[in-house]
Amino acid sequence: MSGKKKEVRVLDVMKWQDHAACAGRGELFFEDDRPSIVRKAKVICATCSVTDECLTFALTHAEYGVWGGLTANQRRKLKRVHSTYGLAK
């Protein structure tokens, strides 16, 4: 071992997006304040195989809109609960 950390490329980390059910449907996922649009986005999220990765990304990067089946407000509440009770993210 050379003692150097392996550099992780952002493209490798984001590979899960290639499998996202929302690919190409961004117009539905950044309208966090329109309930009818949010419902449509969440229906798509419910069919997705990478919601865990998506949610983790959004929680880590403070994203806006629907990610991992949750709105930004729902994710903030989730983070508060985790912080309050010392739960792992």
N, CA, C and O atoms as a GROMACS GRO file, in nm:
protein
  356
    1MET      N    1   0.082  -0.118   0.000
    1MET     CA    2   0.000   0.000   0.000
    1MET      C    3   0.087   0.124   0.000
    1MET      O    4   0.187   0.130   0.071
    2SER      N    5   0.048   0.221  -0.078
    2SER     CA    6   0.129   0.342  -0.090
    2SER      C    7   0.095   0.446   0.015
    2SER      O    8   0.167   0.546   0.026
    3GLY      N    9  -0.010   0.428   0.092
    3GLY     CA   10  -0.047   0.524   0.194
    3GLY      C   11  -0.133   0.638   0.141
    3GLY      O   12  -0.181   0.720   0.219
    4LYS      N   13  -0.155   0.643   0.010
    4LYS     CA   14  -0.239   0.746  -0.048
    4LYS      C   15  -0.384   0.699  -0.047
    4LYS      O   16  -0.414   0.582  -0.068
    5LYS      N   17  -0.473   0.794  -0.024
    5LYS     CA   18  -0.615   0.763  -0.030
    5LYS      C   19  -0.656   0.751  -0.176
    5LYS      O   20  -0.609   0.826  -0.262
    6LYS      N   21  -0.744   0.656  -0.202
    6LYS     CA   22  -0.795   0.642  -0.337
    6LYS      C   23  -0.892   0.756  -0.365
    6LYS      O   24  -0.983   0.781  -0.287
    7GLU      N   25  -0.870   0.825  -0.475
    7GLU     CA   26  -0.957   0.936  -0.512
    7GLU      C   27  -1.086   0.880  -0.571
    7GLU      O   28  -1.082   0.800  -0.665
    8VAL      N   29  -1.200   0.922  -0.518
    8VAL     CA   30  -1.329   0.877  -0.568
    8VAL      C   31  -1.383   0.986  -0.659
    8VAL      O   32  -1.402   1.101  -0.617
    9ARG      N   33  -1.408   0.950  -0.780
    9ARG     CA   34  -1.459   1.046  -0.876
    9ARG      C   35  -1.608   1.066  -0.853
    9ARG      O   36  -1.680   0.971  -0.825
   10VAL      N   37  -1.655   1.191  -0.866
   10VAL     CA   38  -1.796   1.224  -0.849
   10VAL      C   39  -1.882   1.142  -0.945
   10VAL      O   40  -1.991   1.098  -0.908
   11LEU      N   41  -1.835   1.122  -1.065
   11LEU     CA   42  -1.912   1.044  -1.163
   11LEU      C   43  -1.938   0.902  -1.113
   11LEU      O   44  -2.045   0.847  -1.136
   12ASP      N   45  -1.840   0.842  -1.044
   12ASP     CA   46  -1.858   0.708  -0.991
   12ASP      C   47  -1.960   0.707  -0.878
   12ASP      O   48  -2.044   0.618  -0.870
   13VAL      N   49  -1.953   0.808  -0.792
   13VAL     CA   50  -2.044   0.817  -0.679
   13VAL      C   51  -2.187   0.836  -0.727
   13VAL      O   52  -2.281   0.786  -0.665
   14MET      N   53  -2.206   0.907  -0.835
   14MET     CA   54  -2.339   0.938  -0.886
   14MET      C   55  -2.392   0.833  -0.983
   14MET      O   56  -2.496   0.855  -1.046
   15LYS      N   57  -2.326   0.721  -0.997
   15LYS     CA   58  -2.366   0.617  -1.092
   15LYS      C   59  -2.509   0.570  -1.068
   15LYS      O   60  -2.576   0.526  -1.162
   16TRP      N   61  -2.559   0.578  -0.944
   16TRP     CA   62  -2.694   0.535  -0.914
   16TRP      C   63  -2.797   0.611  -0.997
   16TRP      O   64  -2.904   0.557  -1.026
   17GLN      N   65  -2.766   0.734  -1.034
   17GLN     CA   66  -2.861   0.815  -1.111
   17GLN      C   67  -2.893   0.753  -1.247
   17GLN      O   68  -2.999   0.778  -1.305
   18ASP      N   69  -2.802   0.672  -1.298
   18ASP     CA   70  -2.828   0.603  -1.426
   18ASP      C   71  -2.947   0.508  -1.414
   18ASP      O   72  -3.009   0.474  -1.515
   19HIS      N   73  -2.979   0.467  -1.293
   19HIS     CA   74  -3.086   0.370  -1.271
   19HIS      C   75  -3.211   0.433  -1.211
   19HIS      O   76  -3.306   0.362  -1.177
   20ALA      N   77  -3.213   0.564  -1.198
   20ALA     CA   78  -3.325   0.634  -1.135
   20ALA      C   79  -3.449   0.635  -1.226
   20ALA      O   80  -3.438   0.659  -1.346
   21ALA      N   81  -3.563   0.611  -1.167
   21ALA     CA   82  -3.689   0.612  -1.241
   21ALA      C   83  -3.723   0.753  -1.292
   21ALA      O   84  -3.802   0.767  -1.385
   22CYS      N   85  -3.664   0.854  -1.232
   22CYS     CA   86  -3.694   0.992  -1.268
   22CYS      C   87  -3.607   1.046  -1.381
   22CYS      O   88  -3.626   1.160  -1.424
   23ALA      N   89  -3.514   0.969  -1.429
   23ALA     CA   90  -3.422   1.017  -1.532
   23ALA      C   91  -3.500   1.081  -1.647
   23ALA      O   92  -3.588   1.019  -1.706
   24GLY      N   93  -3.465   1.204  -1.677
   24GLY     CA   94  -3.530   1.277  -1.785
   24GLY      C   95  -3.662   1.342  -1.745
   24GLY      O   96  -3.731   1.396  -1.830
   25ARG      N   97  -3.697   1.337  -1.619
   25ARG     CA   98  -3.825   1.392  -1.572
   25ARG      C   99  -3.803   1.503  -1.470
   25ARG      O  100  -3.887   1.524  -1.382
   26GLY      N  101  -3.694   1.574  -1.478
   26GLY     CA  102  -3.658   1.676  -1.381
   26GLY      C  103  -3.765   1.780  -1.354
   26GLY      O  104  -3.771   1.835  -1.244
   27GLU      N  105  -3.848   1.807  -1.452
   27GLU     CA  106  -3.952   1.909  -1.433
   27GLU      C  107  -4.047   1.877  -1.318
   27GLU      O  108  -4.109   1.967  -1.262
   28LEU      N  109  -4.059   1.751  -1.284
   28LEU     CA  110  -4.148   1.710  -1.175
   28LEU      C  111  -4.081   1.715  -1.038
   28LEU      O  112  -4.150   1.716  -0.936
   29PHE      N  113  -3.953   1.717  -1.035
   29PHE     CA  114  -3.882   1.697  -0.909
   29PHE      C  115  -3.829   1.824  -0.845
   29PHE      O  116  -3.768   1.818  -0.738
   30PHE      N  117  -3.851   1.938  -0.909
   30PHE     CA  118  -3.802   2.062  -0.852
   30PHE      C  119  -3.915   2.162  -0.830
   30PHE      O  120  -3.891   2.283  -0.825
   31GLU      N  121  -4.036   2.112  -0.817
   31GLU     CA  122  -4.154   2.193  -0.787
   31GLU      C  123  -4.204   2.156  -0.648
   31GLU      O  124  -4.316   2.109  -0.633
   32ASP      N  125  -4.122   2.177  -0.550
   32ASP     CA  126  -4.148   2.135  -0.413
   32ASP      C  127  -4.271   2.202  -0.351
   32ASP      O  128  -4.327   2.150  -0.254
   33ASP      N  129  -4.315   2.314  -0.405
   33ASP     CA  130  -4.425   2.388  -0.345
   33ASP      C  131  -4.558   2.370  -0.418
   33ASP      O  132  -4.655   2.438  -0.385
   34ARG      N  133  -4.565   2.280  -0.514
   34ARG     CA  134  -4.690   2.254  -0.586
   34ARG      C  135  -4.735   2.111  -0.557
   34ARG      O  136  -4.680   2.016  -0.613
   35PRO      N  137  -4.834   2.096  -0.469
   35PRO     CA  138  -4.876   1.962  -0.424
   35PRO      C  139  -4.908   1.864  -0.535
   35PRO      O  140  -4.875   1.746  -0.524
   36SER      N  141  -4.972   1.908  -0.642
   36SER     CA  142  -5.008   1.814  -0.750
   36SER      C  143  -4.883   1.761  -0.820
   36SER      O  144  -4.878   1.645  -0.859
   37ILE      N  145  -4.782   1.846  -0.835
   37ILE     CA  146  -4.656   1.805  -0.898
   37ILE      C  147  -4.580   1.713  -0.803
   37ILE      O  148  -4.524   1.612  -0.845
   38VAL      N  149  -4.578   1.748  -0.674
   38VAL     CA  150  -4.508   1.665  -0.575
   38VAL      C  151  -4.568   1.525  -0.573
   38VAL      O  152  -4.495   1.427  -0.567
   39ARG      N  153  -4.701   1.515  -0.579
   39ARG     CA  154  -4.766   1.382  -0.581
   39ARG      C  155  -4.721   1.301  -0.701
   39ARG      O  156  -4.692   1.182  -0.688
   40LYS      N  157  -4.714   1.364  -0.818
   40LYS     CA  158  -4.669   1.294  -0.939
   40LYS      C  159  -4.524   1.246  -0.923
   40LYS      O  160  -4.491   1.133  -0.961
   41ALA      N  161  -4.441   1.330  -0.867
   41ALA     CA  162  -4.301   1.294  -0.846
   41ALA      C  163  -4.290   1.176  -0.751
   41ALA      O  164  -4.213   1.083  -0.774
   42LYS      N  165  -4.368   1.178  -0.644
   42LYS     CA  166  -4.362   1.072  -0.544
   42LYS      C  167  -4.413   0.939  -0.600
   42LYS      O  168  -4.367   0.833  -0.558
   43VAL      N  169  -4.506   0.942  -0.694
   43VAL     CA  170  -4.552   0.819  -0.759
   43VAL      C  171  -4.436   0.756  -0.836
   43VAL      O  172  -4.418   0.634  -0.833
   44ILE      N  173  -4.358   0.839  -0.902
   44ILE     CA  174  -4.241   0.788  -0.974
   44ILE      C  175  -4.138   0.735  -0.876
   44ILE      O  176  -4.079   0.629  -0.898
   45CYS      N  177  -4.114   0.807  -0.768
   45CYS     CA  178  -4.019   0.762  -0.665
   45CYS      C  179  -4.058   0.626  -0.609
   45CYS      O  180  -3.972   0.543  -0.580
   46ALA      N  181  -4.187   0.602  -0.595
   46ALA     CA  182  -4.235   0.477  -0.538
   46ALA      C  183  -4.199   0.357  -0.625
   46ALA      O  184  -4.199   0.244  -0.576
   47THR      N  185  -4.170   0.379  -0.752
   47THR     CA  186  -4.134   0.270  -0.843
   47THR      C  187  -3.983   0.256  -0.861
   47THR      O  188  -3.937   0.167  -0.932
   48CYS      N  189  -3.907   0.342  -0.797
   48CYS     CA  190  -3.763   0.352  -0.822
   48CYS      C  191  -3.682   0.253  -0.739
   48CYS      O  192  -3.715   0.225  -0.624
   49SER      N  193  -3.578   0.202  -0.798
   49SER     CA  194  -3.491   0.105  -0.731
   49SER      C  195  -3.374   0.170  -0.657
   49SER      O  196  -3.298   0.101  -0.588
   50VAL      N  197  -3.357   0.302  -0.670
   50VAL     CA  198  -3.243   0.368  -0.607
   50VAL      C  199  -3.286   0.482  -0.512
   50VAL      O  200  -3.212   0.579  -0.496
   51THR      N  201  -3.403   0.469  -0.452
   51THR     CA  202  -3.450   0.576  -0.363
   51THR      C  203  -3.359   0.594  -0.241
   51THR      O  204  -3.341   0.707  -0.195
   52ASP      N  205  -3.302   0.487  -0.189
   52ASP     CA  206  -3.213   0.501  -0.073
   52ASP      C  207  -3.091   0.586  -0.109
   52ASP      O  208  -3.053   0.674  -0.033
   53GLU      N  209  -3.031   0.558  -0.223
   53GLU     CA  210  -2.914   0.634  -0.267
   53GLU      C  211  -2.951   0.779  -0.293
   53GLU      O  212  -2.877   0.871  -0.259
   54CYS      N  213  -3.067   0.799  -0.354
   54CYS     CA  214  -3.116   0.933  -0.386
   54CYS      C  215  -3.140   1.013  -0.258
   54CYS      O  216  -3.099   1.128  -0.248
   55LEU      N  217  -3.206   0.952  -0.162
   55LEU     CA  218  -3.234   1.019  -0.036
   55LEU      C  219  -3.106   1.052   0.038
   55LEU      O  220  -3.091   1.162   0.092
   56THR      N  221  -3.014   0.959   0.042
   56THR     CA  222  -2.885   0.983   0.107
   56THR      C  223  -2.813   1.100   0.043
   56THR      O  224  -2.757   1.185   0.113
   57PHE      N  225  -2.814   1.104  -0.089
   57PHE     CA  226  -2.749   1.215  -0.160
   57PHE      C  227  -2.813   1.348  -0.122
   57PHE      O  228  -2.743   1.445  -0.092
   58ALA      N  229  -2.946   1.353  -0.122
   58ALA     CA  230  -3.017   1.477  -0.091
   58ALA      C  231  -2.993   1.521   0.053
   58ALA      O  232  -2.978   1.640   0.079
   59LEU      N  233  -2.989   1.427   0.145
   59LEU     CA  234  -2.963   1.460   0.285
   59LEU      C  235  -2.822   1.513   0.304
   59LEU      O  236  -2.798   1.600   0.388
   60THR      N  237  -2.730   1.463   0.227
   60THR     CA  238  -2.590   1.503   0.237
   60THR      C  239  -2.563   1.637   0.169
   60THR      O  240  -2.474   1.711   0.210
   61HIS      N  241  -2.640   1.668   0.065
   61HIS     CA  242  -2.613   1.787  -0.016
   61HIS      C  243  -2.719   1.896  -0.006
   61HIS      O  244  -2.714   1.992  -0.083
   62ALA      N  245  -2.814   1.885   0.085
   62ALA     CA  246  -2.918   1.987   0.104
   62ALA      C  247  -2.985   2.026  -0.027
   62ALA      O  248  -2.996   2.144  -0.060
   63GLU      N  249  -3.030   1.927  -0.099
   63GLU     CA  250  -3.096   1.950  -0.228
   63GLU      C  251  -3.238   2.005  -0.209
   63GLU      O  252  -3.300   1.984  -0.105
   64TYR      N  253  -3.288   2.072  -0.311
   64TYR     CA  254  -3.425   2.124  -0.314
   64TYR      C  255  -3.508   2.031  -0.401
   64TYR      O  256  -3.456   1.970  -0.495
   65GLY      N  257  -3.635   2.021  -0.373
   65GLY     CA  258  -3.725   1.940  -0.454
   65GLY      C  259  -3.744   1.802  -0.395
   65GLY      O  260  -3.705   1.775  -0.281
   66VAL      N  261  -3.804   1.714  -0.473
   66VAL     CA  262  -3.831   1.578  -0.428
   66VAL      C  263  -3.712   1.489  -0.462
   66VAL      O  264  -3.673   1.476  -0.578
   67TRP      N  265  -3.655   1.430  -0.359
   67TRP     CA  266  -3.542   1.337  -0.373
   67TRP      C  267  -3.570   1.219  -0.282
   67TRP      O  268  -3.605   1.239  -0.166
   68GLY      N  269  -3.556   1.100  -0.330
   68GLY     CA  270  -3.577   0.981  -0.247
   68GLY      C  271  -3.719   0.971  -0.194
   68GLY      O  272  -3.743   0.907  -0.092
   69GLY      N  273  -3.813   1.032  -0.264
   69GLY     CA  274  -3.952   1.026  -0.225
   69GLY      C  275  -3.994   1.126  -0.119
   69GLY      O  276  -4.107   1.122  -0.071
   70LEU      N  277  -3.904   1.217  -0.081
   70LEU     CA  278  -3.935   1.317   0.021
   70LEU      C  279  -3.909   1.458  -0.031
   70LEU      O  280  -3.817   1.480  -0.110
   71THR      N  281  -3.990   1.552   0.015
   71THR     CA  282  -3.967   1.692  -0.019
   71THR      C  283  -3.855   1.747   0.069
   71THR      O  284  -3.811   1.681   0.164
   72ALA      N  285  -3.810   1.866   0.037
   72ALA     CA  286  -3.704   1.929   0.117
   72ALA      C  287  -3.750   1.947   0.262
   72ALA      O  288  -3.672   1.924   0.354
   73ASN      N  289  -3.874   1.987   0.283
   73ASN     CA  290  -3.926   2.003   0.420
   73ASN      C  291  -3.929   1.870   0.493
   73ASN      O  292  -3.893   1.864   0.611
   74GLN      N  293  -3.971   1.766   0.427
   74GLN     CA  294  -3.975   1.634   0.489
   74GLN      C  295  -3.835   1.586   0.525
   74GLN      O  296  -3.815   1.524   0.630
   75ARG      N  297  -3.738   1.615   0.439
   75ARG     CA  298  -3.600   1.575   0.468
   75ARG      C  299  -3.543   1.655   0.586
   75ARG      O  300  -3.468   1.600   0.666
   76ARG      N  301  -3.578   1.784   0.596
   76ARG     CA  302  -3.533   1.864   0.710
   76ARG      C  303  -3.590   1.807   0.840
   76ARG      O  304  -3.518   1.798   0.940
   77LYS      N  305  -3.716   1.770   0.839
   77LYS     CA  306  -3.778   1.710   0.958
   77LYS      C  307  -3.709   1.579   0.992
   77LYS      O  308  -3.682   1.551   1.110
   78LEU      N  309  -3.680   1.498   0.892
   78LEU     CA  310  -3.610   1.371   0.914
   78LEU      C  311  -3.474   1.395   0.978
   78LEU      O  312  -3.436   1.324   1.071
   79LYS      N  313  -3.401   1.494   0.928
   79LYS     CA  314  -3.270   1.524   0.985
   79LYS      C  315  -3.281   1.571   1.129
   79LYS      O  316  -3.197   1.536   1.212
   80ARG      N  317  -3.385   1.652   1.159
   80ARG     CA  318  -3.404   1.697   1.297
   80ARG      C  319  -3.432   1.579   1.390
   80ARG      O  320  -3.377   1.573   1.500
   81VAL      N  321  -3.516   1.486   1.346
   81VAL     CA  322  -3.547   1.368   1.428
   81VAL      C  323  -3.420   1.288   1.451
   81VAL      O  324  -3.394   1.245   1.563
   82HIS      N  325  -3.343   1.267   1.346
   82HIS     CA  326  -3.219   1.191   1.359
   82HIS      C  327  -3.123   1.261   1.454
   82HIS      O  328  -3.058   1.197   1.536
   83SER      N  329  -3.115   1.392   1.443
   83SER     CA  330  -3.027   1.468   1.529
   83SER      C  331  -3.074   1.466   1.675
   83SER      O  332  -2.995   1.449   1.767
   84THR      N  333  -3.203   1.484   1.694
   84THR     CA  334  -3.261   1.487   1.829
   84THR      C  335  -3.241   1.355   1.902
   84THR      O  336  -3.210   1.353   2.021
   85TYR      N  337  -3.260   1.246   1.831
   85TYR     CA  338  -3.254   1.115   1.895
   85TYR      C  339  -3.121   1.042   1.872
   85TYR      O  340  -3.106   0.927   1.911
   86GLY      N  341  -3.027   1.110   1.808
   86GLY     CA  342  -2.895   1.051   1.788
   86GLY      C  343  -2.896   0.929   1.698
   86GLY      O  344  -2.816   0.837   1.716
   87LEU      N  345  -2.987   0.928   1.601
   87LEU     CA  346  -2.998   0.814   1.508
   87LEU      C  347  -2.898   0.830   1.394
   87LEU      O  348  -2.862   0.941   1.356
   88ALA      N  349  -2.856   0.719   1.342
   88ALA     CA  350  -2.767   0.722   1.225
   88ALA      C  351  -2.847   0.769   1.105
   88ALA      O  352  -2.967   0.744   1.096
   89LYS      N  353  -2.780   0.836   1.013
   89LYS     CA  354  -2.848   0.886   0.892
   89LYS      C  355  -2.855   0.779   0.787
   89LYS      O  356  -2.908   0.802   0.679
   0.00000   0.00000   0.00000
